[in-house]
């Protein structure tokens, strides 16, 4: 694998149960809206997006999941996700005060059963080259992960290019 390319098959960091439940609800909601979804997608910047949605028209949304006030306060990497998406959202549980989230991002309230967009995210369209790179990254991650599910003996030494 090329040194600068993130491993698409690396395990996601350990996450609290509340984060897992919010993430499940976000993914269910995006799928209901017609998006294909990949969780924990490594980005070219070296960061990892919690949830990335790809719409039928090619729009790319990134959803950053925050399950507590402290989780939000310690994370300063989220502004960089705008460089990789057309719209940036935060998602949280009903137990987190909504006023902590910035107004210039979308907001999704979610639990294990689903989610609801409370505030639409402003659009900031990706450049064509960035869109192509993100779409390829998304497709390759989804294909590699599916292949690994179908054939557990396969290891994940795949460049994403």
N, C-alpha and C positions, 0 to 999 in steps of 0.2 A: 504494500500500500504506500502511496506517496506520502512523504513525511508531513506535508501541509494539509492533507485531506483528513477530515474526521472519520472515524469508524462508524458506519451506519448501524452496525450490529452491536456496538458496545452497550452493556446494560445501563438502563437509566439509573440515576442516583436514587438512593433510598428516599422515599417520600412518606410523610405522615398520612394516616388513614383519611383524614379530612381532605387532603389534597387529591388523593386518589378518587374520592367520591365526587368532588367538584369537577375533576377532569373527565370522569365518566359522563356526568351530566352535560358538560360542554360538548363533548364529542357527539352524544346523542342529539343534542340540539342542532349542531352544524349538519349532521347527516340528514335530519328532518328538513333542513333548508336546502338540501341538494349538494352539499359539499362532500368531497372525499377528504378523509382526515388521517393525518400521521401525527403520532405523539412523540415527544422527545426527539425532534429532528435537529441533527447537528447542522449548524450554519457555516458558511465559508469563513465567517469572522472567528470561528472557534467556540462561539456560544451555542447553546442548545435551547431551541424554542419548545415550550411545554406542549402546545397544540398548534398545528398548522393545518388550515383548511384550504382546499383548492376547489373553486366553484366550477360549474360546467363551462363558464365563459373564460376561465383562466385567472380570475381574481384570486389573490393570495391574502389570506387573513392569518395573523398570528394572535394567539390568545395566551396571555401570561396568567397562570393560575396562582392566586395568593389565598392561603387558607387561614391567615392570621394577620393582625396588625404588625407584629414583629417580622413576619415573613416579608411583608411589603417594605418595611423600614430598612431592613438590611440589604435589600436587593437594589442595586443602582445600575444594573445592566439593561433594564428594560427599554430605555430610550433608543438603544442601538437596534432593536428589533424593527424599528421603522425603516431601516435601510434594506430590509428583506421582505417587506409586506406592503400591500395596498392599504390595509387597515389594521390597526393595532387595538386589541381589546385587553382588558383585565377581566378575569372571572374570579368570583369569590362565593363563599357560602353565606347563608342568611345570618350567621353568627358574627360576621365581620362588619364593622360600620362602613357604609358605602361612601361617606364623605372623605375618607382618606385617599381615594383614588383620583388621579388628575382628570380634570374636565376635558382635556384635549385627547383623551383616549376613550374608546368604547367601554361599556361595562355590561357584563353578563352575570346574572345571579343564577347559581346552579347548585344542585344536589345530586345524589346518586341516580335520580330518576329522569332528570332533564334539566333544561335551563331556559332562561328568558333574557333577551337583550333588553336591558333597561335604558341604555344610552347608545345610540349609533356611534360608530367610530368615524372620525373625519377621514376622507379619502386622500391619500398621497400616492399617486400612481407610480409604480416602479418603472424604471427605464427598461427598454426592450431587452437589453443584454442581461440585466439582473433578473427580469422575469423568466427568461429562458433558463438561466442558471438555477434559479429556485425551482422551477417546474421540473427540470431534469433531476435535481437533488431529491425532490419529493417522490418522483416516479421511481427512481433507483432505490430509495430507502424502502418504499412500499413493496417493490418487487423482491428485494433481498430478504426482507422480513417475512414475506409470504413464502418464499422458497424455503427459508429456514424452518418455518412451521410445518411445511409439507414434507421436508426431509431433514430431520433433526441431526443427521450425521454430517450435514454440511456445516462448515465453519465460515465465519464472516470476514474473510480477507478480501474484500471487494473495494476497489477504488470507486469513488463517486464522481470524479472528474472534473 
